[in-house]
Amino acid sequence: MAADPQAAKAQARAVTAPRAEAARQRDWLGMPRWAQGWLLPLAVLLVWEAAARAGLVSPAMLPAPSVIAASALRLLASGELGEHAWASFRRAAAGFLLGGATGLLFGLFTGLGRWAQRLLDPSLQMLRTVPLLAVIPLFILWFGVGEFSKGLLIALGAFFPVYFHTYLGVRSAEAKLYEVTRVLQFTRLQLVRGLILPAALPNILLGARLSAGVSWLMLSVAEMMGASEGIGYMIQDARVYAQTDLVFVGIVLFMLAGKLTDAGVRRLELRWLRWRRPFQDGKEKGL
C-alpha cells in the first residue's frame, strides 16, 4: 500500500526542522549566535594583552587585562569588591524603582487626560532637556551628599525615559481600539488594563531599558561626588592613589551591571511581548 503523501511530508518536516533551526542559530562562521557578540571584545583583549606584554603601552596608564583580572580576584577574595558592588546595586535599584514607578504613573496620567497633558507635559518636556549633571550643585546645596541626595539624583535620571516612552505608548494606541472599548462599554479601569497597558507595554519596556542605563550612569556620578562605599567611590579612591588597575575593575563592574540589567529587561520583553512578531536580524524586512 502506498504511503500517505501528507504524512510523508509531515515526517520530512519533523526531521528537517531541527536541523534548519540549528543551522539558523549557526549562520555565521559556524558559531552560535550568543557567542558571536563576544568575538570583538575578545579580540580587543588579546591585542591589549599582547601590547602590554610587549611593552608597547605604559603599565601605569594601561595595565594588562591579566593584571586587572588579578586585582579583581584579590578584591573579591578580601570581600571588598562584594561590599562595594552591593552598596552600588542597592542605590541603583532604589533610585531606578522610585524614578521608574513615578515616571510610569506620570506617563499614564498625562497620556490619558487631556487637561493633564496640557498642564504637565510641556513643563516636563522642558525639564527633560536640562542636563542632569547641571543639577548636581543644587542637590548638594539642598540635600548635602548623603544617601537621600544620591537616591534622588538616580531617581531623577530614571524618571524621564520611563515617563516619555509611557506617554508616547499611551498616545500611540490605535483609535479603532478605543472605539471598540466604547462599544463594549469598558470602565476606566478596564480601559487601562485591557487596552492602554498592553498597547503601551513595548514603549514602557523600552523606557525601562533606557532608564536602567541612566540609573547606572547617575550612580557613578553620585558616588564620585561623595561616598564611603560603592563602585564609584572605589574608582575615585583608586584615581587618587594612581591605581589604574582598580579603576578598570570598577569600569568593568559598571559594564557588567549595565549589561545584566539590560538583559533582565530583555527577558521581560520576550515573556510579556510574545504576541509580537519577532524581528530576527532584519530578515523579515530584507535588511
WOQUI-V927256 format. One record per pair of residues at least 24 apart in sequence whose ideal C-beta (glycine too) atoms are under 6 Angstrom apart, sorted by the first residue. I is the first residue (numbers start at 1). J is the second residue. Records with the same first field share a line. If there is no record, write none. Layout:
I = J / J
//
This chain:
63 = 244 / 245
67 = 245
68 = 245 / 248
71 = 245 / 246 / 249
72 = 249
84 = 229 / 230 / 231 / 234
87 = 229 / 230
88 = 219 / 230 / 231
91 = 150 / 219
92 = 215 / 216 / 219
94 = 151
95 = 151 / 154 / 155 / 158 / 215
96 = 158 / 215
98 = 155
99 = 155 / 158 / 159
100 = 158 / 162 / 211
102 = 159
103 = 159 / 162 / 163
104 = 162 / 166
106 = 163
107 = 163 / 166 / 167
110 = 167
111 = 167 / 170 / 171
128 = 160
132 = 157
145 = 226
150 = 222
153 = 218 / 222
154 = 215 / 218 / 219
157 = 214 / 218
158 = 211 / 215
161 = 207 / 210 / 211
162 = 207 / 211
165 = 203 / 206 / 207
166 = 204
168 = 203
169 = 200 / 203 / 204
170 = 196 / 200
173 = 199
205 = 269
208 = 265
209 = 262 / 265
212 = 261
213 = 258
216 = 254 / 257 / 258
//
